[in-house]
Amino acid sequence: LRAAAGVWGGLVQPGGSLRLSCTTTSGFSLDNYAIGWFRQAPGKEPEGVSCISNTDDATDYADSVKGRFTISRDNAKNTAYLQMNSLKPEDTAVYYCATDCIQYYSGGFSRIRFAYGMESWGKGTQVTVSS
């Protein structure tokens, strides 16, 4: 994991949108690392949600967010973004970004795991989806 800054989030209504960002510190080149996001809600296990490759910018998503979330990267800015649309109350969690992620399948469902575990890269951000 690497240090980062610029992670943000907030409160949104169901069906709304929010974008999170994760920016690396000076001297760190994001283009050499796959980067993704995981989240953890109270009383629940951490869940990987998305990952973007550093080789071909391929994107992968957990089935729980597929079709609603979009991950992207701007290597020139050393920043990754997670665009979250059509948010649901069940998306409420603390979101973290981390490097070295990869997609896998469990029980026929797409999921995301991280080579170094569910450890934050930068600040964890509380995202609350509620009316």
Secondary structure, DSSP 4 states (H G I P E B T S, - for coil): ---EE-----EE-TT--EEEEEEEPTT--GGGS-EEEEEE-TTS--EEEEEE-SSS--EEE-TTTTTTEEEEEEGGGTEEEEEE-S--GGG-EEEEEEESEEEEEETTEEEEEETT-S--SS--EEEEE--
